[in-house]
Amino acid sequence: MRATSLLFADSVGARVPPRADAQVHSVFVRACNIETETGELVTVVSPGSGHLPHGIRCAAPFARLHQGQAASLEGATLRIHAADLVVDLSRAAVWHGTVAAASPGLCGAEVQKALRDHAPDQGIAPALFASGSPHSTLERALNARLAQTLPALARATETRDADAVIAALSALVGLGPGLTPAGDDFIVGYLAALWSRSRRDPGIAGLLHALAVPIGQLSLQTNAISRQMLRDAAQGQFAERLTEVVQCVCGGGDVAGAARRALKIGHSSGADALCGLQFGYAPALTAS
């Protein structure tokens, strides 16, 4: 009989539910997702990964985890029963994934430069910054959708028109291939910029308040992993790699270094989120 492994988490997201029945949703080399009975997704990641709003970071034996295994959250303990795994959360630092406040007029030009210099030749960055011709039918379709949607999203953002913003975002949600589609990553970055701007702009704060419920509804149109990411973003909660970039942009830090770390997320997920961030800071400029 295999002995139960007791692990200690070093980080837990502020939005991880304190109590829930759950099951393993998906397993990767250095991460797994656990879905609660209410549809929330808690992501367990290996040490060295960034903090997440719905994340638990610990040295879990991911090879022992399999889709469908029963799990439970009870107070400060995560149990994955069939894997004989117990994770103690009581010593973990709590991650609050809020973003820094942007000064009025901030345009995020340093983010754009980092994207031009370092973004992969796929996803939204090549289309947004005209850094090459589309290589496939999918890329051409993505470019066409962005060309049609982003000017409308820019106008809606600057006029604080929540209905028009949602209409534009509905054309982006679930757009593109990947574990988290490019359109979803873009929306998360866009919302991070709006939350950053909202701290000193009541109009943006009002816009975000009006967007919260509709974005939750839009999230139903994509997969479970993206859905949790979008719901957290609608509540002003983001992953560490993205909040680091915002902190550097707003506080005069090493934007290029933070952006390079963010760009390492997925094949193009980090770049797509940074495209959304830069757009959210300067919609009219980016969409032109």
C-alpha positions, 0 to 999 in steps of 0.5 A: 500500500502506497504511503500518503504524501504530505506536501506543504504549499509555499503559495496559495491564491486568494481566490482558492475556495476554502471548502469544496468537493472536486476532481482532477480536471487535467494534468500536465508535466508541471501543473494540474487543474482541479475542478470544484463541484461549482465549476471553479478551477484550482491550478496546482503548479510546481515551484518556480512557477508564478503565483495565480489567483486560483493557484496552489504552488507546491512540489506535487508528484504530477505523474501520480495524478490523473483526470477524474481522481476525486479531490477535496478542499477542506480548510487549509488542506487539499486532498487528492484521494486516489493519489494518496496526496495531501497538500497543507496550505496553512504555511503558504503565502497568500497571493493577491493578484491585483495590479498597480495604478497607472498614471493618467495618459500612460501608453505602455510604449515599453510593452509595445517595444518588448513585443516588437523585439521578442514576441513569437511569430504566432498569435496576436502580436504579428497581426497587431504590429504587422511583423510578418505575413500570415502563414496559414488560413487560421492566421489570416482569419485571426488577422481579419477578425482583429482588424474588424474588432479592435477599432470598435473595441478602442472606440467603446473603451474610450467612450466607456460604452460597456455594451459596445465593449462586450459586443467587441469582446464577444468576437474575441473570446475563444478565438484561436488555438491553444490551451488558452486561446489567443483571444482569451489571453488578449482579453485578460491583458486588456482587463489588467490595463483597465484595472490599472487605469481604474485606480485613478479614473472613475470612468474606467472603474464604472466601466469595469463594474458594468463589465463584470457580469457580462464577462462572466457570461462570455466566459461560458463560450470558452474552455474551463481553463480560460473561463477561470482566467477570464472570471478572475480578470473580471474581478481584478485578479491576475497571474504574477507574470502579468502583474509584474509587467504592470508594476514595472510599467507603472513604477518605472521598473525593468519592463523589458525583463518583466515582459521577457518573463511573461513571454515565456508563458505558453507558445504565445499566451504571454505575448497575447496577454501583453498585446491586450495589456498594451491595447488596454493602456492605449486603445486608439493608438494600438488599433490604428 
